Amino acid sequence: MATISKHGEQLAVIERLTSKLSYMSDGKILRNAGDGWKCWRRLKPGVDAREHAQAAVSNYAKLLSERPALREYRKLLHATVSNGQRFLINEVLAMLANDPDGVWSELNDSLNIAIDVDECVELCRAYESCAAETKAMRERRASDQPAPATANGTEAA
């Protein structure tokens, strides 16, 4: 387990959907997925840690501004549960997003996460909206790319 204070100054913190990233002045990137800070990545020698941290923060802010459904789902998930439970809830929603009662039952009975049925309904709606946004974005990217060429140089159908 890593300790933040042993890695110098904390340059930036990004609170992602199910984890937190901390960019440190010694070039280490620490991650906390609910079970404490761990060394996740290291910057290559010669890369300015401060510039990298600022770029990461602006890239994540740009992602959230381009994806309003993700931003709203993230906001709701963070307001509803602690950092350590976000991954579990996200996985349950991935399996049962169209069944709020099933989500509530799985979380309360199997995983011992106390959550209200109304919160489950809101999370399910937000997750489905985010999933639809992600699917539309992927389809848009796929339609923007040219068709792959075959071995004889013609486009595949």
N, C-alpha and C positions, 0 to 999 in steps of 0.2 A: 504494500500500500504506500502510495506516495504522500508526501506532506507538502502542501503548497509553499510553506515558508522556506523550505530547503531549496527551492528553485528560483529564488530571487523575487523580483517584482512581478506582480500579476498585471499583465498589460491589458488583457481583455477577457471577458467572460461571455460566452454565447450559450444561452439556454435554448437548446434544440427541443425537438418534440419529446423525446424520451431520455435525454441526457444533457449534461452540461459540459462545456469545454472551457478550459482555462489556458490561455496563452501566456507563457512565462518568459521572463527576460533572458533565461539561460538557453532558450531555443526549444524547450520541451513543451509539448501540448498534453495537458492532463485531462482525463475524462472521468466524470462521475455519473454512473448510470444508476445511482441509488445505493451502491455498496461501497462508497468511499472513492477518493481520488486515486487514479492509477495512471502511470505513464502510458500514453496512447501513441504518440508520434514524436519524432524529433526533426527539427529543421536541419537541412543540409548545412555544412559549414559555409560561411560566407553570406548566408541569407539573413537579412536584417529582421530580427524578431518583432520589433515594433511595427515596421511596415507590413510584415506578414499578418500580424494581429489586426491592424487597421483594415487591411484588405479583406480579411475573413469576416470581420464585423460588417463591413459595407456590403459584401456579397450576400451575407445572410439576410440583411435588411432588404436588399434588392429582391431576393427570393420571396420574402414574406410580402413585399409590396406587389409583386407580380401574381401571387397566389392568395387571394383573400380568403378562400375557404380553408386553406391550410393555416393561415394566420388565426382565423376564428376557432378552428378545432384545437390548435395549440393553446390558445388563450383559455379555452374552456377546460381542456385537460389539465393545465397547470393550476387553474383555480379549484378544480375538483379534488385532486389527489396529490400526494407527495411524490417527490422525484423517484423514490424507490418503487412506487406502484405503477408508474406511467407505462412502463414496458408491458407489464401484465395486462393492464386494461386495454392498451393498444392491440395486443394480440387477441384478446377475447373479442374486441370489436371487429377485428379483421375476419374472425370466424362467424360471428353472430350479429353483425350490425343491423340486419333487418329484423331482429327479434329482441327488443329491449327487455322483455321479461326474462328471456334466456340469458341475456347479459347480466341482469340483476341477480338471477339465481346462481349463475356461475361465479360471480364475484363474491357474493355474500356466503353461499354455502360451501363452495369448493376452495376458494382462495382466501376466505376470511377478510375480505376488504369491505368495510361497511360503507355502502353507498345507497343513496336514495333512488327510488324508481324513476322519479322525475329527472334526476341527474342522468340516469341511464338513457332515458328517451332523448334528452338534449345531446348527449355524447353520440348516440347512434345517428341522429340526424346530421350532426356536424361531421362525423366520420364518413358517412355516405356522401355528403356534399364534397368533402375533401377527396375521396376516392374518385368521384365523377370528374372533378377538376383535373386530377392527375391523369386519368384515362384520356380525357380530351386533349390534354397537353401532349401526351405521348403519341396520340393519333395525328395531331397536327405536325409534330416533328417527323413522324414516319412519312407523311404525305409530302413534306418539303424535301425529302431526300430522293435522289434519283434511284431508279430501279437498278439492282445489282447486275453486272454483266456476267454472261456465261463464259465457258471455256473458249468458245469460238468467237468471242467478241460481240455477240449480239445481246440485247437486253433480255432478261428472263421475264416471262409472263406472270 
